[in-house]
Amino acid sequence: MKQIACALLFLILAAACARAQPTAAPSGAPTLSPTVAPAIQAQAVSGIVVDSQGQPLSGATVRQQGTPNAILSDSAGRFLLAGLTQSKEVTISAWKEGYYCANAQAAAPATGLELVLRSVQLNDNPAYQWVPPTGENSCYSCKPAVTQVWLDNDAHAKSAGNIRFLTMYLGTDAAGRQSPPTRYGTTRDYGRVPLRPDPSQPYYGPGYKLDFPDSAGNCAACHVPGAAVDAPYDTDPSAVSGVNAFGVHCDFCHKVAAVKLDPGTRLPYPNMPGVLSMDVRRPFPDDKERYQIFFGTFDDDNVPQEDTYLPLFKESQFCAPCHFGVFWDTVVYNSFGEWLQSPYSIPATGKTCQQCHMPAPTIYNGAALTNVAPGKGGIERDPLTIPAHTFPGAASQELLQNAVTLSAAGQLQGQRLIVTVSISNDKTGHHVPTDSPLRQMLLLVEARDAEGRALTLLQGPTIPEWGGVGDPARGYYAGLPGQGYAKILSELWTEVSPTGAYWNPTTLVSDNRLAAFAADTSSYTFAAPLEGKGTIQIRLLFRRAFKALMDQKGWDVPDILMAQQMIAIDGP
């Protein structure tokens, strides 16, 4: 109701100003009309928003700093912001996309307030030196709590040093032992083609550098974008240092001004991963008016030569360049595209990536953060306006345990025990699992008699071979009652499957992952236990990579329990 009242008041004011003499207000700013109720006059500030050349700016957001009380400037740049406390000095801010924030102090009633917006730079400075997350003159020195939460939680901060990424890139295991170089053979139709690894030689898994020793590839375009921005095809991610050793660091993300998407598909263009699909704006420190630039989520910031709001930071499109990838015409990872095709992408009813992966408030030392830069220009804010830089993902047990819903039932039918299990992806805005084709879900269905002996499976699906052939007590589940959910790729020439070496041509073998709001039901028939007594245990596990590959690479990554259910069998 307050906003409606402000809007009506502004219409009255605009009409009054149209009848006033041109000299009635400085810089063309409106004055409060005598016809406006005195009580409202006492609670309002009016003025104009202009650019650095003095030209009026329409559609600028004018706000009582740190509050929801805001209004847009009209076609002549004029505004009237009501709902203020009489005689109390407050900060009035202004912002429009493409401009830095601006602000000024005012106490209601006041007229003629002029807010000048400077445009942000349109070009990029390759000579700029990234601001480090930690140390002197760092992100931490200004925003310690936000930065520490990011350092403690976000996998983006570790993307350059991730052992799984680096060992896949280099073709080594976790101990640094490298597989032999890729062997090649010759075919009549296709010429030189790769061969399977020599079984007589030690093998520590695939590696990009084994297949392409003379190329750095474009892996750094997503994993180390700050280093790759000027050389997306010539940056070795295993050789970065300094700021870029943090991977996708703070200063890089907050320099992304736009993403480049195909308007037809709304996806990144083919062969344009990471920085190749980003418009990055590094500032010119020698420019006194635009010496720095940080894009963020506040339109009322206190540093008008550095900070500005960018709506893209609250939109899923910001994530698209690094969460959609097509290699050799095969879609390999696509969490953004999966979200785009789901009901979650409907603005009125859905959710953005940020709402799930940057949930507000930011919790620091057990309390909700209310000031991102205390003593450095930060102000007190509603904690729900400060997103957490936690980015929970494939390593987050809490997130995974809130991804799907599992339900199961067991029933004795004569000499048979029928178990039905349903999994519904009712809480996730993309496929489960998503992105890396190494990820999988394993559904284990165990039925035992009263003495703990496993009941014989008479009919029903079993875990595929890629679930691991070996001792179930050590996580090798192939052949056990259950299901595996994964995107299975096969290398075109060697036919190695499943594979994560998608830098080579691959074909899609199968994909039974659960899309948003999709469900899967499976049924299992066991021999009934003696005397009709026993238990059924159902577990849904998340696994980061295929068991055979983890053995080759020496990755020690425990499975994460996503859901489980126990059912007691107590006679017919």
SULRA-V156622 format. One record per residue. N is the residue number from 0. RES is the residue in three letters. OMEGA is omega in whole degrees, 0 to 359 (* if undefined). Layout:
BEGIN
[[N,RES,OMEGA] [N,RES,OMEGA]]
END
This chain:
BEGIN
[[0,MET,180] [1,LYS,181] [2,GLN,178] [3,ILE,179] [4,ALA,179] [5,CYS,182] [6,ALA,179] [7,LEU,179] [8,LEU,181] [9,PHE,178] [10,LEU,177] [11,ILE,181] [12,LEU,181] [13,ALA,179] [14,ALA,178] [15,ALA,181] [16,CYS,180] [17,ALA,180] [18,ARG,184] [19,ALA,177] [20,GLN,181] [21,PRO,183] [22,THR,186] [23,ALA,183] [24,ALA,178] [25,PRO,176] [26,SER,179] [27,GLY,181] [28,ALA,182] [29,PRO,172] [30,THR,178] [31,LEU,182] [32,SER,176] [33,PRO,181] [34,THR,178] [35,VAL,182] [36,ALA,181] [37,PRO,180] [38,ALA,179] [39,ILE,177] [40,GLN,185] [41,ALA,184] [42,GLN,185] [43,ALA,171] [44,VAL,179] [45,SER,181] [46,GLY,184] [47,ILE,175] [48,VAL,182] [49,VAL,174] [50,ASP,184] [51,SER,176] [52,GLN,179] [53,GLY,180] [54,GLN,182] [55,PRO,179] [56,LEU,177] [57,SER,175] [58,GLY,176] [59,ALA,177] [60,THR,177] [61,VAL,191] [62,ARG,164] [63,GLN,192] [64,GLN,176] [65,GLY,181] [66,THR,175] [67,PRO,184] [68,ASN,184] [69,ALA,178] [70,ILE,178] [71,LEU,175] [72,SER,183] [73,ASP,185] [74,SER,177] [75,ALA,179] [76,GLY,186] [77,ARG,176] [78,PHE,169] [79,LEU,181] [80,LEU,182] [81,ALA,178] [82,GLY,179] [83,LEU,178] [84,THR,184] [85,GLN,175] [86,SER,179] [87,LYS,182] [88,GLU,179] [89,VAL,175] [90,THR,176] [91,ILE,182] [92,SER,175] [93,ALA,179] [94,TRP,169] [95,LYS,182] [96,GLU,183] [97,GLY,182] [98,TYR,170] [99,TYR,172] [100,CYS,174] [101,ALA,177] [102,ASN,179] [103,ALA,179] [104,GLN,178] [105,ALA,175] [106,ALA,179] [107,ALA,359] [108,PRO,178] [109,ALA,177] [110,THR,174] [111,GLY,179] [112,LEU,180] [113,GLU,178] [114,LEU,185] [115,VAL,179] [116,LEU,174] [117,ARG,180] [118,SER,176] [119,VAL,181] [120,GLN,180] [121,LEU,183] [122,ASN,186] [123,ASP,181] [124,ASN,181] [125,PRO,181] [126,ALA,182] [127,TYR,176] [128,GLN,184] [129,TRP,174] [130,VAL,182] [131,PRO,177] [132,PRO,184] [133,THR,178] [134,GLY,181] [135,GLU,180] [136,ASN,184] [137,SER,173] [138,CYS,182] [139,TYR,183] [140,SER,179] [141,CYS,184] [142,LYS,188] [143,PRO,185] [144,ALA,180] [145,VAL,182] [146,THR,181] [147,GLN,176] [148,VAL,178] [149,TRP,180] [150,LEU,184] [151,ASP,191] [152,ASN,194] [153,ASP,177] [154,ALA,176] [155,HIS,181] [156,ALA,182] [157,LYS,187] [158,SER,180] [159,ALA,184] [160,GLY,180] [161,ASN,186] [162,ILE,179] [163,ARG,178] [164,PHE,184] [165,LEU,180] [166,THR,174] [167,MET,180] [168,TYR,186] [169,LEU,183] [170,GLY,180] [171,THR,168] [172,ASP,184] [173,ALA,179] [174,ALA,178] [175,GLY,178] [176,ARG,186] [177,GLN,175] [178,SER,176] [179,PRO,176] [180,PRO,180] [181,THR,176] [182,ARG,180] [183,TYR,174] [184,GLY,182] [185,THR,176] [186,THR,182] [187,ARG,186] [188,ASP,188] [189,TYR,179] [190,GLY,185] [191,ARG,180] [192,VAL,180] [193,PRO,177] [194,LEU,175] [195,ARG,177] [196,PRO,178] [197,ASP,183] [198,PRO,180] [199,SER,182] [200,GLN,175] [201,PRO,183] [202,TYR,183] [203,TYR,176] [204,GLY,184] [205,PRO,177] [206,GLY,178] [207,TYR,184] [208,LYS,174] [209,LEU,182] [210,ASP,182] [211,PHE,185] [212,PRO,184] [213,ASP,182] [214,SER,176] [215,ALA,182] [216,GLY,180] [217,ASN,179] [218,CYS,183] [219,ALA,182] [220,ALA,176] [221,CYS,187] [222,HIS,179] [223,VAL,189] [224,PRO,179] [225,GLY,177] [226,ALA,187] [227,ALA,187] [228,VAL,180] [229,ASP,181] [230,ALA,186] [231,PRO,180] [232,TYR,185] [233,ASP,179] [234,THR,178] [235,ASP,184] [236,PRO,180] [237,SER,185] [238,ALA,183] [239,VAL,180] [240,SER,177] [241,GLY,182] [242,VAL,185] [243,ASN,174] [244,ALA,175] [245,PHE,178] [246,GLY,179] [247,VAL,189] [248,HIS,186] [249,CYS,187] [250,ASP,178] [251,PHE,183] [252,CYS,184] [253,HIS,172] [254,LYS,179] [255,VAL,184] [256,ALA,182] [257,ALA,172] [258,VAL,185] [259,LYS,182] [260,LEU,176] [261,ASP,182] [262,PRO,179] [263,GLY,182] [264,THR,186] [265,ARG,177] [266,LEU,173] [267,PRO,177] [268,TYR,179] [269,PRO,177] [270,ASN,179] [271,MET,182] [272,PRO,171] [273,GLY,186] [274,VAL,178] [275,LEU,179] [276,SER,181] [277,MET,171] [278,ASP,184] [279,VAL,181] [280,ARG,173] [281,ARG,190] [282,PRO,179] [283,PHE,185] [284,PRO,179] [285,ASP,178] [286,ASP,187] [287,LYS,182] [288,GLU,183] [289,ARG,186] [290,TYR,181] [291,GLN,173] [292,ILE,174] [293,PHE,173] [294,PHE,181] [295,GLY,188] [296,THR,179] [297,PHE,178] [298,ASP,183] [299,ASP,184] [300,ASP,184] [301,ASN,184] [302,VAL,189] [303,PRO,175] [304,GLN,183] [305,GLU,195] [306,ASP,175] [307,THR,178] [308,TYR,175] [309,LEU,181] [310,PRO,180] [311,LEU,182] [312,PHE,178] [313,LYS,184] [314,GLU,181] [315,SER,181] [316,GLN,179] [317,PHE,184] [318,CYS,190] [319,ALA,187] [320,PRO,182] [321,CYS,181] [322,HIS,170] [323,PHE,182] [324,GLY,177] [325,VAL,179] [326,PHE,180] [327,TRP,177] [328,ASP,176] [329,THR,176] [330,VAL,186] [331,VAL,176] [332,TYR,194] [333,ASN,181] [334,SER,178] [335,PHE,179] [336,GLY,177] [337,GLU,175] [338,TRP,183] [339,LEU,182] [340,GLN,183] [341,SER,176] [342,PRO,179] [343,TYR,182] [344,SER,177] [345,ILE,188] [346,PRO,187] [347,ALA,187] [348,THR,187] [349,GLY,178] [350,LYS,176] [351,THR,174] [352,CYS,185] [353,GLN,182] [354,GLN,178] [355,CYS,188] [356,HIS,172] [357,MET,187] [358,PRO,173] [359,ALA,3] [360,PRO,172] [361,THR,180] [362,ILE,180] [363,TYR,183] [364,ASN,174] [365,GLY,182] [366,ALA,178] [367,ALA,182] [368,LEU,179] [369,THR,180] [370,ASN,185] [371,VAL,182] [372,ALA,182] [373,PRO,180] [374,GLY,181] [375,LYS,179] [376,GLY,178] [377,GLY,179] [378,ILE,176] [379,GLU,182] [380,ARG,170] [381,ASP,182] [382,PRO,179] [383,LEU,175] [384,THR,182] [385,ILE,182] [386,PRO,179] [387,ALA,178] [388,HIS,181] [389,THR,180] [390,PHE,177] [391,PRO,183] [392,GLY,188] [393,ALA,178] [394,ALA,185] [395,SER,178] [396,GLN,180] [397,GLU,180] [398,LEU,182] [399,LEU,180] [400,GLN,173] [401,ASN,183] [402,ALA,185] [403,VAL,174] [404,THR,179] [405,LEU,174] [406,SER,183] [407,ALA,177] [408,ALA,177] [409,GLY,182] [410,GLN,175] [411,LEU,176] [412,GLN,183] [413,GLY,181] [414,GLN,183] [415,ARG,174] [416,LEU,181] [417,ILE,178] [418,VAL,178] [419,THR,182] [420,VAL,177] [421,SER,174] [422,ILE,181] [423,SER,175] [424,ASN,185] [425,ASP,184] [426,LYS,186] [427,THR,186] [428,GLY,177] [429,HIS,179] [430,HIS,173] [431,VAL,351] [432,PRO,183] [433,THR,178] [434,ASP,189] [435,SER,180] [436,PRO,175] [437,LEU,186] [438,ARG,182] [439,GLN,168] [440,MET,178] [441,LEU,177] [442,LEU,180] [443,LEU,180] [444,VAL,183] [445,GLU,176] [446,ALA,183] [447,ARG,177] [448,ASP,184] [449,ALA,179] [450,GLU,179] [451,GLY,180] [452,ARG,181] [453,ALA,176] [454,LEU,182] [455,THR,175] [456,LEU,179] [457,LEU,182] [458,GLN,178] [459,GLY,183] [460,PRO,176] [461,THR,179] [462,ILE,181] [463,PRO,184] [464,GLU,181] [465,TRP,173] [466,GLY,176] [467,GLY,179] [468,VAL,182] [469,GLY,185] [470,ASP,179] [471,PRO,180] [472,ALA,179] [473,ARG,175] [474,GLY,177] [475,TYR,192] [476,TYR,183] [477,ALA,178] [478,GLY,179] [479,LEU,178] [480,PRO,179] [481,GLY,183] [482,GLN,170] [483,GLY,180] [484,TYR,183] [485,ALA,171] [486,LYS,187] [487,ILE,177] [488,LEU,176] [489,SER,177] [490,GLU,188] [491,LEU,187] [492,TRP,183] [493,THR,183] [494,GLU,172] [495,VAL,183] [496,SER,358] [497,PRO,182] [498,THR,171] [499,GLY,180] [500,ALA,186] [501,TYR,171] [502,TRP,172] [503,ASN,175] [504,PRO,179] [505,THR,173] [506,THR,179] [507,LEU,179] [508,VAL,181] [509,SER,178] [510,ASP,180] [511,ASN,176] [512,ARG,183] [513,LEU,176] [514,ALA,179] [515,ALA,180] [516,PHE,175] [517,ALA,180] [518,ALA,177] [519,ASP,178] [520,THR,178] [521,SER,184] [522,SER,184] [523,TYR,178] [524,THR,179] [525,PHE,169] [526,ALA,184] [527,ALA,178] [528,PRO,176] [529,LEU,181] [530,GLU,174] [531,GLY,181] [532,LYS,179] [533,GLY,181] [534,THR,173] [535,ILE,177] [536,GLN,178] [537,ILE,178] [538,ARG,174] [539,LEU,184] [540,LEU,171] [541,PHE,181] [542,ARG,186] [543,ARG,183] [544,ALA,180] [545,PHE,188] [546,LYS,181] [547,ALA,179] [548,LEU,179] [549,MET,177] [550,ASP,179] [551,GLN,186] [552,LYS,183] [553,GLY,178] [554,TRP,177] [555,ASP,183] [556,VAL,183] [557,PRO,172] [558,ASP,177] [559,ILE,178] [560,LEU,181] [561,MET,181] [562,ALA,176] [563,GLN,178] [564,GLN,176] [565,MET,179] [566,ILE,177] [567,ALA,176] [568,ILE,185] [569,ASP,177] [570,GLY,182] [571,PRO,*]]
END
